[in-house]
């Protein structure tokens, strides 16, 4: 397994020597996927394929993202990529480089999956490029699907309708947009949170999220709070009704040190604490565990999200069917757990 490539605007990416899927993140070499992917590739009969990490800085320069995407698009054996942390920034910098964006990517302004397919309009022999491409670069936002599958895995059936509980989502990035949008979906009928509270350290991200939620036309009350200090999140968490869900979607604990709350924060009684991270310091989870008995908490890390998120993108990149439940999915989950 090769070390992660540190991407800059000057990076010369080595051409892939065999079919390669990339992982665009910040600390990709530490991810369990580097041990899990070879097992999945063998089980799914993907052939002689590799995974390679590409690390970019948090909110990196647009030219870095463009260089990464340009390489994947034009390198013959580069099959695609999973994008984490940079989902919004990458699409903002590279939108013109994609021939296809799925409806979720267009709505949410993010891509978590980059894949390639032959152009549906093949070039006539001898015509050359002349403004047309033989391969289409495709961007998908898979988080609304994977986050929905993940939250349903630990929420009791009919939870929102039975309890009248609320959601407090700390963070306004791609994953936060995805999970809140999933919970707003009209197909859930009466089984939706009574209120959604969102906080973020920077105000512009909140405005972007607010615009997306507005397009969805959700009747659920949503509050958006600029919370530059952990103490701000403490105060918002104290407002939550019993059985409510508190989500760490900030990246803190993995991509950055610490937690979005202080040790003085009080989780909702009989509530749920969900950290999108499964590796790193996981301070938020430690804070929840310290109150688990007293507050009767249900605590969930990001492992199930990891499995659903990766399998949705692997299926897209390699154009294979991977079920989201049943014996085959259980096999895939077991292989991942063994390699974790």
PyMOL commands that set and color helices and strands:
alter all, ss='L'
color gray80, all
select helices_A, chain A and resi 28-30+33-43+62-74+87-97+103-108+143-154+159-163+174-184+186-188+203-216+230-237+283-295+303-318+327-339
alter helices_A, ss='H'
color red, helices_A
select strands_A, chain A and resi 5-6+20-25+50-55+78-83+100-101+113-118+135-140+167-170+195-200+221-226+245-248+272-275+298-300
alter strands_A, ss='S'
color yellow, strands_A
deselect
rebuild
show_as cartoon
